Amino acid sequence: MFKVGDIVLLSSGGPKMTVSDITDEEFILCQWFDTNMECHTKCFAAKCLIKYQAVEVPKVALW
């Protein structure tokens, strides 16, 4: 489901996090930076995470 390097979010919201390790299929180790640029690391249950999907905004000609 997840692989190292994936960008994920908690299903309840919060900052974008990077998957840094997969302990097993049930627990995922994630890292993220807070607003002070401090790095945090925490293990989350995989069922609480969703993959982040960036939305590409179409370019519009201004004239």
C-alpha positions as CSV (number, residue, x, y, z in Angstrom):
1,M,0.0,0.0,0.0
2,F,2.7,2.5,1.0
3,K,6.3,2.7,0.1
4,V,9.3,4.6,1.4
5,G,9.3,8.1,0.0
6,D,5.5,8.4,-0.4
7,I,3.9,11.6,0.8
8,V,1.0,10.8,3.2
9,L,-1.5,12.6,5.5
10,L,-3.4,11.5,8.5
11,S,-6.9,10.7,7.5
12,S,-8.0,13.3,10.1
13,G,-5.8,16.0,8.6
14,G,-2.5,17.6,9.5
15,P,0.8,18.2,7.7
16,K,2.2,16.3,4.7
17,M,4.6,13.6,5.9
18,T,7.1,11.4,4.2
19,V,7.2,7.7,4.7
20,S,10.7,6.9,6.0
21,D,10.3,3.2,7.0
22,I,7.7,0.5,7.0
23,T,8.0,-1.6,10.1
24,D,5.3,-4.0,8.8
25,E,2.1,-3.7,6.8
26,E,0.3,-2.2,9.9
27,F,2.8,0.5,11.1
28,I,4.4,3.2,9.0
29,L,7.3,5.5,10.2
30,C,6.8,9.1,9.0
31,Q,8.8,12.3,9.1
32,W,7.6,15.9,8.7
33,F,8.7,19.5,9.4
34,D,6.6,21.8,11.7
35,T,6.2,25.5,11.2
36,N,9.5,26.1,12.9
37,M,11.3,23.8,10.5
38,E,11.9,21.2,13.2
39,C,11.9,17.6,12.0
40,H,9.5,15.1,13.7
41,T,9.4,11.4,13.4
42,K,6.5,9.2,14.5
43,C,5.1,5.8,13.8
44,F,1.4,5.6,12.7
45,A,-1.0,2.8,12.0
46,A,-1.3,2.4,8.3
47,K,-5.1,2.4,8.5
48,C,-4.9,6.1,9.8
49,L,-2.9,7.3,6.7
50,I,-3.9,8.3,3.2
51,K,-1.6,9.0,0.2
52,Y,-1.3,12.7,-0.6
53,Q,-2.4,13.5,-4.1
54,A,-1.2,16.9,-5.5
55,V,-3.8,18.6,-7.7
56,E,-2.4,20.2,-10.8
57,V,-3.9,23.5,-11.6
58,P,-4.4,24.1,-15.3
59,K,-2.5,27.1,-16.8
60,V,-4.7,29.8,-18.1
61,A,-3.6,32.3,-20.7
62,L,-4.1,35.8,-19.4
63,W,-4.4,37.4,-22.9
